[in-house]
Amino acid sequence: MSLVDALSAGRPLLLDGGLGSAVIARGLPRGTPPEAWVLERPEEIQAVHRGYVEAGSDAVQTCTFGASPVRLAAFGLDHHCEELNRRAVDLARAAGPRFVVGDVGPTGEYLPPVGTGDEARWRETFARQTRALMAAGVDAFHVETMSDLREAKVALAAIHREAPGMPVMVSLTFDHKRRGYFTVMGDPLIPALRALAEAGAVAVGANCTLTSPQMAGLVEEALAGVEAPLVVQPNAGAPEALPDGSFTYAQTPEDFARDLAVFAAAGVALVGGCCGTDRRFIAALRRRLDEGTASP
């Protein structure tokens, strides 16, 4: 069964939780990209994937959020792009999920006049990462944590060109303003998600920035205003720094699971977590989904 078939089955799919925050909890040094551990500490990356699968994730996302050449170049790793993406897929696959999703994050650049980003360069960097992930055998792609609709559309188009027919989910990251939900670059929720669906994304939605209570209104609006399947991955509260340099998150797994089960019952097709949501959050959500409980 493909991911598209699974979406058509009418049962919500459970994604994984925050990979970056989970690796940081396992000792990733500050300033080191998680992708570096794909090559240096692969057993740690695989352990995180396995933990999510054991907790009940239907799909795990590869440790390739920052594995585009542009992003890797900041750490002198761009010449490892193909090897890193391939090995990341192998590590995810070895954990035994139903689906391995190739994770594609933003370049970290912005278009003029805000920054010096260039769409042609973006197209090539996303295309190169797509080719590497496709060759390694991913089941789908997830373009996520995008704060600029234009960059998200460039990434989506590049994947479609390099991997025709492959399902691609796209998630933007939104702030809650007085006038509604907008990305940092000013993209409003409903028009942005509709544009991505019209461009061929099999599912659209939101991740990061907001907690599950803060996403409740977003989910309600998106379900009412967008016809495509919805994907939602909130944070586990605001990060709080500890004396040792690590972070803790305020939300409990039970509260997170309660909120996400409500979203799933309302019609969200794919649920999971972002920053701070470790395997405990996914396990709690798995129990809620299996029990069909969408209330306290």
N, C-alpha and C positions, 0 to 999 in steps of 0.2 A: 504494500500500500504506500502510495506517495503521500507527501505532506498535503498536497492539494486534495487528495481523496480523503485524508483524515479530517481536513477542515470541513469537507462536505458531509461528514458523518454526523455532524450535529453535536458532538461531545467536545467540550473545551479541551484544548491541548495545554499541557503544563510544560513551560520552558524551565530553564534553570534560574539560578540567582546571580548575585554579583560575583563575577570571576575575579575582577581586579581587587576588590576588598577582601575576598577570600584568600588570595595569594599574599596580600599584604599581611593578613593575620598569620600566615605561615612563615613570615620573616622576610619578605621581599624588601630590600633596603630602599629607603626614601630616594626618589629620583631615578630609580631603575624601572624601566618599563616592564610590565608583566611578560611581554613577548620575549624578552631576553631569557627568561627561564624556560621557554620552550626548548632552547638549545642548551642552556647551562644546568637547569634543574628540572628535566622533563618529568621526573617522578612526582614532583610537587604539583605540576599542572594536571597530570593524570589523576592524582589523588583527589583534587577538587572536582574534576569531572565525575569520577567514580562516586564521590559522595553525593552529588546531585542525582545521579542515576539511582543509587540505592535509596535516596529520599523519595523518588517517584517521578523524576522529570521524564517526560516523553521525548524531549529534544534537548541537546546540549549545544551551546554555541562555542565555536573554536576560540582559542586564545589568540585572536588575530585582529582585535579591535584597532590596534595601532600598527598593523603589519602592512600598510601600503608603503610604497617606496618613499613618498614624501614624508610620512610620519617617521619611518625608520631612519631616514637620513639624519634626523636631529640627534640620534644616538650612534651614528656611524654604522648602522646595521642594514642600510639599503641594499648592499651587495648580497645579503642573506635572504632577500625577499622570498624567492622561490623555495629555498630549503626550509625557511621558518614556517611559511604557510603550509607546506606539505606535511611537515612534522607535527604541526598543530592539529591538522585533520587526523593524522594517525593516532595521536594521543586521545582525541575525543572519541574516535571510533573504538579504540581499545576499551573504553569504559562501558561499552555495550548499550548505548541508547537506541531508541527506535529511529531517531533522525539526528544527523549531524548537520548543524547549520553553520555555514561560513559567515563569520562575524566581520562586518566592514564598518569601521568608524570614520569620523571626519578627518580631514587632513590637518586640522588645526589652523588653517589659513582662512582669510576672509577676502572677498572681492573688493576692489576699489569702490568708493574712496576710503572704506574702513581699513583695508589691508592691501596686500600686494598679490593676492591669489589670482590664478589664471585658469579659466575653464579648460583650455586645451591641455594644460599640464595636469589638471585634475582628471580629465578623461583618460589620459595615458596611465596615471598612477593607479586609478581604479581598475582599468583594463588589465594591467599587469598583475595586480593582486587577484583579480577574478580568474585569470588563466591559471594561476598557481593553485587556487582553491579548487577550481573545476578539475584540474588534472589529478588532484589528490582524492577526488570522489565525494564531495559534499552532496547532501540531499537537497539543500536549499540555501538561500542567502538571507541575511538580515542586515540591512543598512540601518544603523541605529545612532541615537544620540546626536542627530543632526540639528543644528540651530539655524540653518539657512536652507530654505526650500530649494534654492537654486543648486546648491551643492548636492542635496539629496537627489534631485532629478538628474544631475550629471552622473552620479554614482549608479543610479537605477538604469539609466540608458547604457552606460558602459557595461554593466552586467548583462543586460539583455542582448547587447551586441556580441559579447564574447561567449555567452552561455545561453543561446536562444532556447526557450522552452523551460528553463529552470525557474522554479518559484522564487520570488523575491519579496520579502517583507520590508517595509520601511517605517521606522519610528523617528519622529522628531522629539525634541525636548522643549517643553513649554514652561513658561512662568504664568502665574495667575495674577493678572492685572485687574484694575477696577472695571475695565471694559470687557474683560474676558480672558481667554487663554491665547498667548502669543509667544512665538520664539523670540530669542534675543534680537534677531534681525527683523522682527516685526511681522512675521507671518502669522495670520490668524488661523485658529484651529480648523474650522470646517472647510474653508476654501483650500487650505494647504493639504489636508488629508484627501479631499476630493481630487485635487490636482494629481496627487501621487497615485490614487486608484485609477484615474483616467490614463495615467502614463504606464499602467500595467502592473502595479504592485498587487500581489495576491492578498495582502493584508496590510493595513496601515494603522498607525497608532502613536503611542507616547511612551517614553521611558525616561528615567533619571529625573533629577531636579526636584520633583514633587514627591511627597509621601502618599500613601494610599488614601488617607482622608482628604488630602488636597486634590487628589485625582477624581474624587467622586463626581464632582460637577463636570469635569472634562469627559468622563465616561458617559454621563447622561446626555451631554450635548452631542458627542460623537455618535452614539448609538442612534440618536434621532436624526442626525444630519448627514451621515455617511452610510452608503449601502454596502461598502466592502467589509469583509471580516476585520475585526478590531483586535489589535495586540496591545497589551498594557503591562508594563514592568516598572512599578514605582520603587523609590528608595525606602529604606527602613528608618526613616527619620533623618534629622540633621546630624552629621557626624560631630562627635565631641572628642577633642584631643585628650589623650591620657599622658601622664608624665613621661612614659617611656617612648613617646612619639607615635604610638599606635592610636587607633580611633575606636570609639564605641558608638552605638546607635541606640536611640531611645526606645524605638518601637519593639514590642514583643512579637515573637513568631505567631502567637495566637491572635493578636489584634490584626496583624498583617493578613493572616489566613482568612479571618472573618471578612475583612473588607474585600479581598480578591474573590472569595467565594460568592459574595453578593454581586460583584462585577460579572462573574461567569454566569450566574443564574439570570442576570439581566440580558445576556447575549454576547458578552465578550468572548471571542473565539480562542485567543491564546493569552494565557496569563503566566506571569513569572515575576521575578524580582530584579532589581538593579542594586546599587551600592548598599552594602550592609546586610543584604539578605543572604545568609549562609544556608547550609543544608537544613538547619532546623526550621527555617521559614518555609522551605519547599516541602519538607515532610509534613508540617502542620497544614499547609495548603492541600497537599495530596489527600490527607485524611478528610478534610472538609469536602473536597470534590467527590471523593469516593462515597462519602456518606450522604451527599446531596444536601448538606447543611449550609444555608446561606443566611443564617441569623444566629445571634448569640445562643 
